[in-house]
Amino acid sequence: MIQEKKFIKFDYNYMMENHIGSEGITEKDLVAVKTLQKRAVAKLKEDRIANTGMLGWLDLPHNQKSIVSDILSTAKQVRKAEHFVVLGIGGSALGIMALFQALCHLHHNELNRTKRKAPKFYVEDNIDPERMQALLDTIDLNKTVFNVITKSGSTSETMSQFLIIMDILKRTYGENARDHIIATTDENDGNLIKIAQIEGLKTFFIPKNVGGRFSVISPVGLFPAAVLGMDIRNLLKGCLDMEKSCRKASISDNMSLAAAVTQYIMYKKGKNISVMMPYADSLKLMADWYCQLWGESLGKAKNIYGETVNEGQTPVKAIGVTDQHSQIQLYTEGPYDKTITFINVENYRSTITIPGGYEDMTSVSFLSGHTLNELISSEMKATEYALMKNKRANRTITLPIVNEYYLGQLLMLLMLETAYMGYFLEIDAFNQPGVEEGKNATYALLGRKGYEAKARELRSSKPKSQRFIIG
């Protein structure tokens, strides 16, 4: 069932001067960036029409009808498994982890099969050997399907996991190993597509013009989501409606542009840390996904003209109300170097009433008769207010309820905000040269052919001094 058209809300009152004084955005600031925002909207449209760069994620809500049908058909079969495991890292893992946390039961794997109606779900997004062993100790291989996800097919972490799992599957099932593993990768290039063809694996494809951190609404996220029983059509509908609503050059008519403009102005005022703080456990991992999206997209040494600029606003994750008891002290009284984005939920999917008791203890009994829903909402509003009172910039995104449709809107909002911010900063928001250096050094250390020069560079680097090593 497709959700009726309704929108999440974006409130940036507490970013403005009339609420937080000299730390806030002035009307003059908004006027000053109008030319910049018009140029950014025009450039996004121009690049999209010209199919320039990595903007294919904008088209994913429009062009995946047949792909979605294939995904749903395959997912129906995979859902019969007892365990479903994603092998991936970064953009191949964080998006589906966020969707899983948001849309499945918070104790999904602990429910019995009749209640969860989907396989137990695991994402292996690291290469800690103890973690791999723990997975192998947990799953029943006979009842497990793996989904290996890497666009390039050369991601060392993912391919090392794949080699381990494929070796076990082949030793156990021989040619039938293919029944236990599905690949998601580039359709033509890279190692994994070649391996998938050799092994006869069922394969889904990542569009060439969609980068990893923008790929959650491609088969990277959609296939695991469908296996877990999520309504991926509604997810894409939410993305579609948000994308269509964000095409104008006015911040009053374009939510993602307003989000980018407020962050940009604050960044230029010295707010170089962006905190994402959802007030719902279901949205906790949205902050993790956001940290990769914002950090990897905007943290760049060079601008589009080749000049050294070292741009980037550092993303930080928090969770309400838990981090009111840890990080909020810093945000309220520490340096004026942050913006805080709250994610609020109007209607939680459960209601729990706090019972009466201990009436003689007023600091406890006042809670009686209220709900946890009221408590968490009140604490968010109180934190929002306390930060405003202390002249700390904060803004709030409100979801009517956590479901596929509004999650789709949120994903598209944040991806568009990131793209606009890249245009404002005049950097390439879709590459990651800083990540490549570490990858190349890893290849050299492990003796990969073709990286001999990098190995020599590593060997010739200045050695560490024992003076600065203790123990």
C-alpha positions as CSV (number, residue, x, y, z in Angstrom):
1,M,0.0,0.0,0.0
2,I,1.4,3.4,-1.0
3,Q,1.4,6.0,1.8
4,E,-0.7,9.1,1.3
5,K,1.4,12.2,0.4
6,K,2.4,14.0,3.6
7,F,5.7,15.5,4.5
8,I,8.2,15.5,7.3
9,K,8.9,18.9,8.8
10,F,12.1,20.9,9.0
11,D,12.3,23.6,11.7
12,Y,15.3,25.9,11.9
13,N,13.9,28.6,14.2
14,Y,16.7,28.0,16.7
15,M,19.3,28.6,14.1
16,M,18.1,32.2,13.7
17,E,19.4,35.4,15.3
18,N,16.0,36.3,16.8
19,H,16.3,33.2,19.0
20,I,20.0,32.7,19.7
21,G,21.3,36.2,19.2
22,S,24.7,36.9,17.7
23,E,25.4,33.2,17.2
24,G,22.5,32.9,14.9
25,I,21.7,33.4,11.2
26,T,20.6,36.9,10.2
27,E,18.2,38.0,7.5
28,K,21.3,39.6,5.9
29,D,23.0,36.2,5.9
30,L,20.1,34.7,4.0
31,V,20.1,37.4,1.4
32,A,23.8,37.1,0.9
33,V,23.6,33.4,-0.1
34,K,20.6,33.7,-2.5
35,T,22.8,33.9,-5.6
36,L,24.8,30.9,-4.3
37,Q,21.7,28.8,-3.7
38,K,20.2,29.7,-7.1
39,R,23.5,28.7,-8.7
40,A,23.6,25.4,-6.8
41,V,20.0,24.4,-7.8
42,A,20.7,25.2,-11.4
43,K,24.0,23.3,-11.3
44,L,22.4,20.2,-9.8
45,K,19.7,20.3,-12.5
46,E,22.3,20.9,-15.3
47,D,24.5,18.0,-14.1
48,R,21.6,15.7,-13.7
49,I,20.3,16.4,-17.3
50,A,23.9,16.0,-18.7
51,N,24.4,12.8,-16.6
52,T,27.5,14.4,-15.3
53,G,29.2,12.9,-12.3
54,M,27.6,10.7,-9.7
55,L,24.0,11.9,-9.5
56,G,22.3,8.6,-10.5
57,W,20.8,8.3,-7.0
58,L,18.3,11.1,-7.9
59,D,16.8,8.8,-10.6
60,L,16.5,5.7,-8.5
61,P,13.0,6.5,-7.2
62,H,11.9,6.9,-10.9
63,N,13.6,4.0,-12.8
64,Q,13.6,0.8,-10.8
65,K,10.2,-0.7,-11.5
66,S,11.5,-3.9,-13.1
67,I,14.4,-4.1,-10.7
68,V,12.0,-3.9,-7.7
69,S,9.9,-6.7,-9.2
70,D,13.1,-8.9,-9.5
71,I,14.1,-8.0,-5.9
72,L,10.7,-8.8,-4.5
73,S,10.6,-12.2,-6.3
74,T,14.1,-13.2,-5.1
75,A,13.5,-11.8,-1.6
76,K,10.4,-14.0,-1.2
77,Q,12.6,-17.1,-1.7
78,V,15.4,-15.9,0.5
79,R,13.0,-15.0,3.3
80,K,12.5,-18.8,3.9
81,A,16.1,-18.9,5.2
82,E,16.7,-18.8,9.0
83,H,19.7,-16.5,8.7
84,F,20.5,-13.7,6.2
85,V,24.0,-12.1,6.3
86,V,25.2,-9.1,4.4
87,L,29.0,-8.9,3.7
88,G,29.8,-5.3,3.1
89,I,31.4,-2.2,4.6
90,G,30.8,1.6,4.5
91,G,28.1,2.5,2.0
92,S,27.4,-1.2,1.4
93,A,26.4,-1.7,5.0
94,L,25.4,1.5,6.9
95,G,22.3,2.2,4.9
96,I,20.7,-1.2,5.3
97,M,21.8,-1.2,9.0
98,A,19.9,2.1,9.5
99,L,16.8,0.7,7.7
100,F,16.9,-2.5,9.7
101,Q,17.1,-0.6,13.0
102,A,14.3,1.8,11.9
103,L,11.8,-0.6,10.4
104,C,12.2,-4.0,12.0
105,H,11.5,-4.9,15.6
106,L,14.3,-3.6,17.9
107,H,14.9,-7.2,19.1
108,H,14.3,-8.8,15.7
109,N,16.8,-11.6,16.0
110,E,15.5,-12.6,19.4
111,L,11.9,-13.1,18.3
112,N,10.7,-16.5,17.4
113,R,10.1,-17.1,13.7
114,T,6.3,-16.7,13.9
115,K,6.7,-13.2,15.2
116,R,9.6,-11.9,13.1
117,K,8.4,-13.5,9.8
118,A,11.9,-13.0,8.3
119,P,15.4,-14.4,8.7
120,K,17.6,-13.4,11.6
121,F,19.8,-10.6,10.1
122,Y,23.5,-9.9,10.5
123,V,25.7,-7.3,8.8
124,E,29.5,-8.1,8.8
125,D,30.9,-4.6,8.3
126,N,34.3,-5.2,9.8
127,I,37.2,-7.6,9.6
128,D,37.8,-8.3,13.2
129,P,38.6,-12.1,13.1
130,E,36.8,-12.6,16.4
131,R,33.7,-11.1,14.8
132,M,33.8,-13.5,11.8
133,Q,34.3,-16.5,14.1
134,A,31.4,-15.3,16.3
135,L,29.1,-15.2,13.2
136,L,30.2,-18.7,12.1
137,D,29.5,-20.0,15.6
138,T,26.0,-18.5,15.5
139,I,24.5,-19.3,12.1
140,D,23.3,-22.7,10.7
141,L,25.0,-22.8,7.3
142,N,22.3,-25.0,5.9
143,K,19.7,-22.3,6.6
144,T,21.8,-19.2,5.7
145,V,21.9,-17.0,2.6
146,F,24.7,-14.4,2.2
147,N,24.6,-11.2,0.2
148,V,28.0,-9.9,-0.7
149,I,28.0,-6.2,-1.7
150,T,30.8,-4.3,-3.3
151,K,30.6,-2.2,-6.4
152,S,34.3,-2.4,-7.3
153,G,34.7,-6.0,-6.3
154,S,38.1,-4.9,-4.9
155,T,37.1,-3.8,-1.5
156,S,39.7,-5.7,0.6
157,E,37.5,-6.1,3.7
158,T,34.4,-7.4,1.8
159,M,36.3,-9.6,-0.6
160,S,38.3,-11.2,2.3
161,Q,35.0,-12.0,3.9
162,F,33.6,-13.3,0.6
163,L,36.7,-15.6,0.1
164,I,36.2,-17.0,3.6
165,I,32.5,-17.7,3.2
166,M,32.8,-19.0,-0.4
167,D,35.5,-21.4,0.7
168,I,33.3,-22.8,3.4
169,L,30.3,-23.0,1.1
170,K,32.2,-24.8,-1.6
171,R,33.8,-27.3,0.8
172,T,30.3,-27.9,2.3
173,Y,28.1,-27.8,-0.8
174,G,30.3,-28.0,-3.9
175,E,28.5,-26.6,-6.9
176,N,25.4,-25.9,-4.8
177,A,27.4,-23.2,-3.0
178,R,25.7,-20.7,-5.4
179,D,22.4,-21.4,-3.7
180,H,23.6,-19.7,-0.5
181,I,25.1,-16.5,-1.9
182,I,23.9,-13.5,-3.9
183,A,26.1,-10.7,-5.3
184,T,25.4,-7.0,-5.6
185,T,28.0,-5.2,-7.7
186,D,28.7,-3.3,-10.8
187,E,27.2,-4.8,-13.9
188,N,30.3,-4.7,-16.1
189,D,33.4,-3.8,-14.2
190,G,35.3,-5.1,-11.3
191,N,36.2,-8.5,-9.8
192,L,33.0,-9.5,-8.2
193,I,30.9,-9.5,-11.4
194,K,33.6,-11.7,-13.0
195,I,33.4,-14.1,-10.0
196,A,29.6,-14.0,-10.0
197,Q,29.6,-15.1,-13.6
198,I,32.1,-17.8,-13.1
199,E,30.2,-19.2,-10.0
200,G,26.7,-18.7,-11.5
201,L,25.6,-16.4,-8.7
202,K,22.3,-14.5,-8.7
203,T,23.3,-10.9,-9.1
204,F,21.9,-7.4,-8.5
205,F,23.6,-4.4,-10.0
206,I,24.6,-1.0,-8.6
207,P,24.3,1.8,-11.2
208,K,27.7,3.1,-12.4
209,N,26.7,6.7,-11.5
210,V,25.7,5.9,-7.9
211,G,28.3,6.0,-5.2
212,G,28.3,3.8,-2.2
213,R,27.2,6.3,0.4
214,F,24.2,7.2,-1.9
215,S,23.4,3.6,-2.7
216,V,20.9,2.7,0.0
217,I,17.9,3.2,-2.4
218,S,19.6,0.9,-5.0
219,P,19.7,-2.9,-4.7
220,V,22.4,-2.4,-2.1
221,G,19.7,-1.5,0.4
222,L,16.5,-2.5,-1.3
223,F,17.3,-6.2,-1.6
224,P,18.1,-6.8,2.1
225,A,15.2,-4.5,3.0
226,A,12.8,-6.7,0.9
227,V,14.2,-9.9,2.5
228,L,13.4,-8.4,5.9
229,G,9.8,-7.6,4.8
230,M,10.1,-3.9,4.3
231,D,7.8,-2.1,1.9
232,I,10.5,-1.0,-0.6
233,R,8.0,0.6,-3.0
234,N,6.8,2.9,-0.2
235,L,10.4,3.7,0.7
236,L,11.0,4.7,-2.9
237,K,7.8,6.7,-3.0
238,G,8.9,8.7,0.0
239,C,12.2,9.4,-1.9
240,L,10.3,10.4,-5.0
241,D,8.0,12.8,-3.3
242,M,10.8,14.5,-1.4
243,E,13.0,14.8,-4.6
244,K,10.1,16.3,-6.6
245,S,9.5,18.8,-3.8
246,C,13.1,20.0,-3.7
247,R,13.6,21.4,-7.2
248,K,13.0,25.1,-6.5
249,A,15.7,27.7,-5.7
250,S,13.8,29.2,-2.7
251,I,14.5,27.9,0.8
252,S,10.8,28.4,1.6
253,D,9.9,25.9,-1.1
254,N,12.8,23.5,-0.9
255,M,13.4,21.7,2.4
256,S,16.8,20.2,1.4
257,L,18.0,23.6,0.2
258,A,17.0,25.2,3.4
259,A,18.8,22.5,5.4
260,A,22.0,23.1,3.3
261,V,21.8,26.9,3.5
262,T,21.5,26.9,7.3
263,Q,24.4,24.5,7.7
264,Y,26.5,26.4,5.2
265,I,26.0,29.8,6.9
266,M,26.7,28.2,10.3
267,Y,29.8,26.5,9.0
268,K,31.1,29.8,7.7
269,K,30.4,31.3,11.1
270,G,32.8,28.7,12.7
271,K,30.3,25.9,13.5
272,N,32.5,23.1,12.1
273,I,30.8,20.2,13.9
274,S,27.4,18.8,12.9
275,V,25.7,16.7,15.5
276,M,22.9,14.3,14.5
277,M,20.7,13.4,17.4
278,P,17.6,11.3,16.8
279,Y,15.1,11.0,19.7
280,A,14.1,7.4,18.8
281,D,16.1,4.2,19.2
282,S,14.7,3.1,15.8
283,L,16.6,6.0,14.2
284,K,19.8,5.5,16.1
285,L,21.7,4.1,13.1
286,M,20.5,6.9,10.8
287,A,23.1,9.0,12.6
288,D,25.8,6.5,11.7
289,W,24.7,6.5,8.0
290,Y,24.6,10.4,8.1
291,C,28.1,10.5,9.5
292,Q,29.5,8.7,6.4
293,L,27.3,10.7,4.0
294,W,28.3,14.1,5.4
295,G,31.9,13.3,6.4
296,E,33.0,11.4,3.3
297,S,31.2,13.7,0.9
298,L,32.3,17.1,2.3
299,G,35.7,16.5,3.8
300,K,38.0,17.5,0.9
301,A,41.5,19.0,0.6
302,K,40.9,20.4,-2.8
303,N,38.1,22.4,-4.4
304,I,36.9,21.9,-8.0
305,Y,39.5,24.4,-9.1
306,G,42.4,22.3,-7.6
307,E,43.0,24.8,-4.8
308,T,43.8,23.6,-1.3
309,V,40.8,24.4,0.9
310,N,40.6,21.6,3.5
311,E,36.8,21.9,3.7
312,G,34.5,19.9,5.8
313,Q,32.1,19.9,8.8
314,T,32.8,17.1,11.2
315,P,29.7,14.8,11.8
316,V,29.0,13.5,15.3
317,K,26.3,11.0,16.3
318,A,24.3,11.1,19.4
319,I,21.0,9.6,20.6
320,G,18.3,11.2,22.7
321,V,17.7,10.9,25.5
322,T,20.7,8.7,26.4
323,D,23.2,11.4,25.4
324,Q,21.5,14.1,27.5
325,H,23.4,12.3,30.2
326,S,26.8,12.5,28.4
327,Q,27.2,14.8,25.5
328,I,24.7,17.6,26.1
329,Q,26.8,19.1,28.9
330,L,29.5,19.8,26.3
331,Y,27.0,21.1,23.7
332,T,25.3,23.4,26.1
333,E,28.4,25.0,27.8
334,G,31.3,24.1,25.6
335,P,32.7,25.8,22.5
336,Y,30.3,27.5,20.1
337,D,31.5,25.3,17.3
338,K,28.4,23.0,16.7
339,T,25.1,22.7,15.1
340,I,22.7,20.1,16.5
341,T,20.1,18.4,14.3
342,F,17.4,16.7,16.2
343,I,15.2,14.0,14.6
344,N,11.8,14.0,16.3
345,V,9.0,11.5,16.0
346,E,5.4,12.7,16.4
347,N,3.8,9.3,16.9
348,Y,5.8,6.4,18.3
349,R,4.6,2.9,17.3
350,S,4.0,1.9,20.9
351,T,2.5,3.6,23.9
352,I,3.6,2.7,27.4
353,T,1.9,4.3,30.4
354,I,3.9,4.9,33.6
355,P,2.1,3.4,36.6
356,G,1.5,5.1,39.9
357,G,3.5,4.5,43.1
358,Y,5.5,6.1,45.8
359,E,3.1,9.1,46.1
360,D,5.1,10.5,49.0
361,M,8.1,11.0,46.8
362,T,7.1,13.9,44.5
363,S,10.3,13.6,42.4
364,V,9.1,10.2,41.4
365,S,5.3,10.3,41.7
366,F,4.9,13.2,39.2
367,L,5.6,10.7,36.4
368,S,2.6,8.6,37.3
369,G,-0.1,8.6,34.6
370,H,2.1,10.0,32.0
371,T,3.5,7.9,29.1
372,L,7.0,7.2,28.0
373,N,5.9,8.9,24.8
374,E,5.2,12.1,26.6
375,L,8.4,11.8,28.5
376,I,10.7,11.4,25.5
377,S,9.0,14.1,23.6
378,S,9.2,16.5,26.6
379,E,12.8,15.8,27.0
380,M,13.6,16.6,23.4
381,K,11.7,19.9,23.6
382,A,13.4,20.7,26.8
383,T,16.9,20.0,25.4
384,E,16.0,22.0,22.3
385,Y,15.0,24.9,24.5
386,A,18.0,24.6,26.8
387,L,20.4,24.8,23.9
388,M,18.5,27.8,22.4
389,K,18.6,29.6,25.8
390,N,22.4,29.1,25.8
391,K,22.6,30.4,22.3
392,R,23.5,27.1,20.7
393,A,22.3,26.5,17.1
394,N,19.9,23.6,16.7
395,R,17.3,22.5,14.3
396,T,14.7,19.8,14.2
397,I,13.4,17.3,11.6
398,T,10.1,15.8,12.6
399,L,8.7,12.5,11.2
400,P,5.0,11.9,11.7
401,I,5.8,8.2,12.4
402,V,8.7,5.9,11.6
403,N,7.8,4.0,8.5
404,E,9.1,3.3,5.0
405,Y,7.5,6.4,3.4
406,Y,8.9,8.9,5.8
407,L,12.3,7.1,6.0
408,G,12.4,7.5,2.2
409,Q,11.8,11.2,2.6
410,L,14.4,11.5,5.3
411,L,17.1,9.7,3.2
412,M,16.4,11.9,0.2
413,L,16.4,15.1,2.2
414,L,19.8,14.3,3.7
415,M,21.3,13.2,0.4
416,L,20.1,16.4,-1.4
417,E,21.3,18.6,1.5
418,T,24.7,17.0,1.1
419,A,24.8,17.6,-2.6
420,Y,23.8,21.2,-2.3
421,M,26.4,21.7,0.5
422,G,29.0,20.4,-1.9
423,Y,28.0,22.9,-4.6
424,F,28.1,25.7,-2.0
425,L,31.6,24.7,-1.0
426,E,32.7,24.2,-4.6
427,I,34.1,20.7,-3.9
428,D,33.4,17.3,-5.4
429,A,30.9,15.8,-2.9
430,F,31.0,12.4,-4.7
431,N,34.6,11.3,-4.6
432,Q,36.8,10.2,-1.7
433,P,40.5,10.6,-2.5
434,G,41.4,10.6,1.2
435,V,40.0,7.0,1.5
436,E,42.0,5.8,-1.5
437,E,45.4,6.6,0.1
438,G,44.7,4.2,3.0
439,K,43.4,1.5,0.6
440,N,46.5,1.8,-1.6
441,A,48.8,1.5,1.5
442,T,46.9,-1.6,2.6
443,Y,47.4,-3.2,-0.8
444,A,51.1,-2.4,-0.6
445,L,51.5,-3.9,2.9
446,L,49.8,-7.1,1.8
447,G,52.0,-7.4,-1.3
448,R,49.3,-6.7,-4.0
449,K,50.9,-6.7,-7.5
450,G,51.1,-3.3,-9.0
451,Y,51.7,-1.5,-5.7
452,E,55.4,-2.0,-5.4
453,A,56.1,1.7,-5.5
454,K,53.8,2.4,-2.7
455,A,55.5,-0.4,-0.7
456,R,58.8,1.3,-1.2
457,E,57.3,4.6,-0.1
458,L,56.1,2.9,3.1
459,R,59.5,1.3,3.8
460,S,61.3,4.6,3.3
461,S,59.0,6.6,5.6
462,K,60.5,8.1,8.7
463,P,60.5,5.4,11.5
464,K,58.6,5.9,14.7
465,S,60.7,7.0,17.7
466,Q,60.8,4.7,20.7
467,R,60.9,7.9,22.8
468,F,57.2,8.4,22.2
469,I,56.2,4.8,22.9
470,I,55.4,3.8,26.5
471,G,55.1,0.3,27.7
